[in-house]
Amino acid sequence: MFAEEGVIFPIGLPQLRKGVVALVNDPDSGITSLLRRLGSMYLEQLKALQQWLDELATEIAEIFKSNEACQRLATVPGIGPVIATALVSSVGDP
């Protein structure tokens, strides 16, 4: 939506977020009020998504800590809490 107005941001979520915040908060940016509102809505969505991801990461960490099979799997190089809990949940008790 910003590219259509000639505004391009560097690659990466942190840079995008920082750029949108700066653009939306700058009264002299030259963007329309509608685009300013869309940018604010976009930032709210990013905030909500990050909160959901943080909640899921916490839940995965709790499952990992309480499950011996997950912890054993994590001793294999390249397998961390996410992969270990996914394997245990899909395979169950081998």
N, C-alpha and C positions, 0 to 999 in steps of 0.2 A: 504494500500500500504506500509506503514511503518512497519507493523507487519510482513510482509513477509521478511523484512530485520532484524527482531529481535528487532525492536524499538516499545516499548509499552508506551502509555501515560496514565496519570491518567484520571479518568472519569470526564467529564465536559468540556463544550466548552471553557471556559477561560483557563483551564489547557492544553487542546489540542492545542489551538492557541499559547499559550506561548511556549509549547514544540516544535511545528513545527517551530516557528520563531527561537528559539535557535538552533535547528538542522540544519535548512537551512543556518543560518548565521555562523555556526561553520565550518571553512575549514578543521578541523581535525576530523569531525564527522564520517568519513568513509562511508558515503552514496554515491551512484553513482551520477554523474552529472544529469542523467535523473530524479532520485528520488528528487534531489535538485530542479530541475525545476518544477516537479509535485507539490512539496510542496509549492513552490512560487505561482503556479497557484491556488492551493487550498486556500491559504491565500487571494489571490485577489478575489476569489469567495465568501469567507466568508465576506470580506469587502463590496462587492457589495450587498450581501443579507442583511447585517446589515443596510446598507444605505436605502434599500427598506423598511425594517421593520420600521425604524425610520420615513420615509416619511409617511407610512400608519398610524403609531401611531399618528403622528401630525394631519393627516386628520381626524382620528376618534375623536381626542380631540376637533378639531374645530367643527365637526358636533355635538358632545355631548354638547358643550358650547352653541351652537345656537339653540338647540332644547329643548323646555320645557318638552315634553313627555319623552325624554331621562333622563333629570334631575330628573323628578318625579320617574321614574323607579329605578334610582340609590339610592333612599331612602330605597329601599327594601334591607335588609341584604343579602349580597352575590352577588348583582348585581352592577357591575361597568360600566364604560363608554363603554367597548367593548360589553358586553352583552346587555346593554341598547340600543346602536345604532343598534345592530343586531336585537333585538326584534322589534324596531320601524321600521326598514327597511323592515322586513319580514311581519309584521302585518299591518303597515300603520296606518290609522286612524280608530280605533275600534269604 
